[in-house]
Amino acid sequence: MPSHETPHFDSPNFNPLARIYRWMEYLSFGPMLERCRFRFVTQCRDAQNALILGDGDGRFTARLVSINANIQIDAVDASTSMLSQLRKRVDRVSPQASQQVRTVHDDLRRFSPTGTDYDLVASHFFLDCLTDDEVEDLIERISPHLTQRARWLVSEFAIPRAGLWRICGRWLIRFLYFAFAKMTHLQVKEIPDYAGALSRHGFERREQAEFLGGLLVAEMWERKVL
Ligand SMILES: C[S@@+](CC[C@H](N)C(=O)[O-])C[C@H]1O[C@@H](n2cnc3c(N)ncnc32)[C@H](O)[C@@H]1O
């Protein structure tokens, strides 16, 4: 059930990477991003309505729909080619899975959901495409559309706390931003403080897992009950 809206002209352009994105990832980080992305997916078997932000080629969405036959998913991305990969991947899961996913072509710096009952949000390696202010604004826009106990899964790069990983991590993240600026015209240059923004909007971090010495983190946040 795809729906299409027009994204804004200054969105980063991930279209040229859509077909090769997975292979770029495997060549550079092996299975580690995948492990990070799927770290908490099995805990989402009971989720009913999910909003997936910038899922790219749809590996998380396809996995989620394959383990949860009841969930309805809105998957939003600014790249038509990524969304087309996502649809193909979900269609391969099952005909029923296709019916469970709605794709929305929009820039998440402006997108406003229509539903009011998402109990799950997932953003895997997406919040790093936004600035501090844009993350704050996104969470503020989305929050009224979430249930009281909504969970938010995050996968992100992070600067490791200590040692050689910290020195290498800093340079690697700088290099990745440089490479993505060249390939997609992404203008963001550093990882935003999404943890601060989630906390300010009433979320608490329930679980966290680190990979590659802390260069990758998977987190599960939950909205505090007021
Ligand atoms: C680095 S990729 C990550 C893809 C996927 N979530 C993953 O785990 O591999 C970032 C994705 O976010 C999308 N994206 C980046 N900025 C966006 C924006 N402002 N609005 C909507 N989508 C955006 C890109 O098109 C791309 O598909």
The ligand as an SDF file (V2000), in Angstrom:
LIG
                    3D

 27 29  0  0  0  0  0  0  0  0999 V2000
   22.6650    5.7090    6.3240 C   0  0  0  0  0  0  0  0  0  0  0  0
   21.1500    5.1900    5.6150 S   0  0  0  0  0  0  0  0  0  0  0  0
   20.5830    3.9980    6.8310 C   0  0  0  0  0  0  0  0  0  0  0  0
   19.5980    3.0450    6.2380 C   0  0  0  0  0  0  0  0  0  0  0  0
   19.0660    1.9560    7.1870 C   0  0  0  0  0  0  0  0  0  0  0  0
   18.2850    2.5120    8.2630 N   0  0  0  0  0  0  0  0  0  0  0  0
   20.1430    1.0770    7.7370 C   0  0  0  0  0  0  0  0  0  0  0  0
   20.0520    0.6990    8.8840 O   0  0  0  0  0  0  0  0  0  0  0  0
   21.0500    0.7380    6.9950 O   0  0  0  0  0  0  0  0  0  0  0  0
   20.1430    6.5820    5.9420 C   0  0  0  0  0  0  0  0  0  0  0  0
   18.7490    6.4690    5.3140 C   0  0  0  0  0  0  0  0  0  0  0  0
   18.0170    7.5930    5.7710 O   0  0  0  0  0  0  0  0  0  0  0  0
   17.4340    8.2570    4.6690 C   0  0  0  0  0  0  0  0  0  0  0  0
   17.4300    9.6990    4.9810 N   0  0  0  0  0  0  0  0  0  0  0  0
   18.4870   10.4960    5.2210 C   0  0  0  0  0  0  0  0  0  0  0  0
   18.0870   11.7420    5.5110 N   0  0  0  0  0  0  0  0  0  0  0  0
   16.7360   11.7310    5.4430 C   0  0  0  0  0  0  0  0  0  0  0  0
   15.7300   12.7010    5.6490 C   0  0  0  0  0  0  0  0  0  0  0  0
   16.0290   13.9700    5.9720 N   0  0  0  0  0  0  0  0  0  0  0  0
   14.4380   12.3310    5.5210 N   0  0  0  0  0  0  0  0  0  0  0  0
   14.1040   11.0460    5.2040 C   0  0  0  0  0  0  0  0  0  0  0  0
   15.0120   10.0860    4.9940 N   0  0  0  0  0  0  0  0  0  0  0  0
   16.3110   10.4100    5.1080 C   0  0  0  0  0  0  0  0  0  0  0  0
   18.2940    7.9320    3.4690 C   0  0  0  0  0  0  0  0  0  0  0  0
   17.5660    8.0350    2.2510 O   0  0  0  0  0  0  0  0  0  0  0  0
   18.7390    6.5160    3.7970 C   0  0  0  0  0  0  0  0  0  0  0  0
   17.8410    5.5760    3.2910 O   0  0  0  0  0  0  0  0  0  0  0  0
  1  2  1  0
  2  3  1  0
  2 10  1  0
  3  4  1  0
  4  5  1  0
  5  6  1  0
  5  7  1  0
  7  8  2  0
  7  9  1  0
 10 11  1  0
 11 12  1  0
 11 26  1  0
 12 13  1  0
 13 14  1  0
 13 24  1  0
 14 15  1  0
 14 23  1  0
 15 16  2  0
 16 17  1  0
 17 18  1  0
 17 23  2  0
 18 19  1  0
 18 20  2  0
 20 21  1  0
 21 22  2  0
 22 23  1  0
 24 25  1  0
 24 26  1  0
 26 27  1  0
M  CHG  2   2   1   9  -1
M  END
$$$$
